[in-house]
Amino acid sequence: MDKQQDNLLIDVRGLKIAARIEIPGEKTEFKEIVHGVDFTLQKGKVLGLIGESGAGKSTIGLSALAYGRGSVEITGGEVWVGGQNILSFGLGELRSFRGQRVTYVSQSAAASFNPSKRLMDQVTETCLRHKLCSREEAEKRAVVLFKRLGLPDAENFGNRYPHQVSGGQLQRAMTAMALCPQPDLVIFDEPTTALDVTTQIDVLAAIKDAIHETGVGALYITHDLAVVAQVSDDIMVLRHGNMVEYGTTEQIIHRPEQDYTRALVSVRSHIAEEKPESGDVLLSIEGVCARYPGLPDDILRDVNIELEAGHTLAVVGESGSGKSTLARVITGLLPPREGRVLFDGKPLTPSLKERSKTDLRELQMIYQMADVAMNPRQTIETIIGRPVEFYFGLKGEEKRRRVIELLDEIELGKDFLDRYPAELSGGQKQRVCIARALAAKPRMIICDEVTSALDPLVAEGILKLLQDLQEIEKVSYLFITHDLATVRAIADSIAVMYKGKVVRYGQKSKVLSPPFDDYTDLLLSSVPEMEQGWLEKAISHRKIASAGH
Amino acid sequence: MKRIPLSALIGLFITSLFLLSAIFADFLAPYGVAEVVGDVWEPASDRFLLGTDSIGRDLLSRMIYGGQVTIFVALTATALSFSLGTSLALIAVVVGGWFDMALSRFIDLIMSIPTLIFALVVLSVVPANLVTLILVMGLLDVTRVYRLARAVAVDINVMDYVEAARLRGEQTVWIVFREILPNALSPLVAELGLRFIFMVLFLSTLSFLGLGIQPPAADWGGIVKENKEGLIYGISAALIPAIAIAALAISVNLVADWVLSKTTSLKGGRNG
């Protein structure tokens, strides 16, 4: 019992956190967002905090620094770190505590580094600020950490500026920055969420190794259960600021006790049947090369793909592979340098301005960020009603009836007519965007990463809705995504893109079964699976694969 | 409902006081604007609440009529510069390409000439009346409004909802007035208050230099000019229009600040 007490790193009891809402001219109100959470963490262990957006996972994570972001305040409970209740600390004590005994790794390393200072100066800054060691000592530590995190040319890596390294390397540099003062605890706040899958796996492995070798304790915050299963010893599932389930990683992913956890574990196990080839081609892209004006290199290089009527073609690739550029070529925002786009057998004019109203109507688009895809100053009725009015000339009562019909189709209902986008949740916003596309009665919809900004359960709802609508409206989807689980769920055929080229293309069953080309193999083996030990297997698989060439 | 903050209430009160006295000038002013009713620079008394001016006209009456002219000219010129400047800027952004380039460089060219000198030259050539004055002031100020509106609109123009409208096949007019303008409004409204005040100051400057409102009509700048000699003899008549200008400037800005905070916290404001 005593030994366990000695090993206890954090002990959080009855933690309550509230957001301060200040209304000018009225009294300040507190809205509780975390309703009494308890957890403990032993030295050298990793606790995963998992939940959807708004679950309070980041807020709870930051409470280990006695910090409330923005107008958030810790209103109750105790946070014991190494035998001290840090909530009783004064400002001076907190200043020496933060960044020294507990450090933080944020989601977006690119936004967290100062672009005008060398990485080494930023990585060693905390050590020097807190006078933990000399500059030489700190730089020596940093180089060791760079090596441990697998950064290239570790000796000189610190001389570079943030913009000279890749996103994955920057995230690792941030981990080095957090580990440099040799803290007792590191808080990782979605450290791999903004990365491509093939980069994520490297960063994840580097973080895991570094945690094990330095013996530091960690809180790992993420929305992705498969990711957290790789690194953590225990998992706490959170929802709406309450603890849903708390147990060992093994227990949570194999024997979840709560319905919500079960839903999280089984999300994306749903897979649509592949429709047989029909030969009824709706869209065909023939030898398209495209580049942005003023840039010397082609972003798209000789792309040839086809989409059949009523089918779904998924275009998969990492950021920079050219998949969104392909959408811009099809919609006419970027005229191709070579090649052409045929729609229903007829060539589409390269530029948007010359397209007929019918062409525009039949080809609709849904965006990744529903927030910025809708005018914040228009009501839902105006947003959905405009294409109805614009393409079909419906006015007044008729238009309203059609909008209500569309709202019913996306399972929202007419209560939403007078609302503004800011009053909707993320999933509802994306549904409205779908309704706006449907309002044009299109034959084809381009879906550009439509689910990647959404929580897994909400995303699944959107995918199901899109599939149901395909049944009813017989519309074709061109689905642009980086997420292979989405592809498995919805696609009939798949085009894998890499550096502007289509490297693999065909029916889903064919593309997703061996033999694979190198890139598809890398991509497929990088998708985290909900299985402990997957990370080690995947890494060793990749080493074999790369050794073979 | 939100309560109106105290500062905005004060601003609203003073601004509406000025506006009302401008609208009902004919009923409020005890004497005519050019009527000589007393001695030179009489002190304040029951007959002349603010005293009399350099040739014995009632200062209060001249202040009221002067306020009417000042506010009217400044308002019309601001309205002109805003409607023209904003429309040009938004169209330039939406159309883009050489149109945007040509217009923006032309505006830069005009801006490189000091406004006051430009105005003095133009006003000394064209016939001096209210219409030319408003046109010159309004058109010169278009450059400033254009720059601001363009900067705001460039950010909005790259939003997905504007792209969605383009893909739908919307005309430039719809994109400018329905998609971009409503989202550009709050910084523009704040600027509107500021520019109105600059207009008041600009008009006062011109009148003080003798190229603005021509006597016997009066505006506040003109009244300062007529009475400036009095300062040497310890007569405060010139300070009264100066105080009026300052009070109007501050109160209008208090209101503009409130409008700004109100529109940004509206549904769909940039930060939700």
Interface residues (C-beta under 8 A of the other chain):
Chain A: I23 P24 G25 E26 T331 G332 L333 L352 R355 K357 L360 Q364 M365 Y367 M369 V372 A373 M374 N375 P376 R377 Q378 R386 P387 F390 Y420 P421 A422 E423 R436 A440
Chain B: K2 R3 I4 P5 M159 D160 Y161 E163 A164 R166 L167 R168 G169 E170 R178 E179 P182 N183 S261 K267 G268 G269 G272
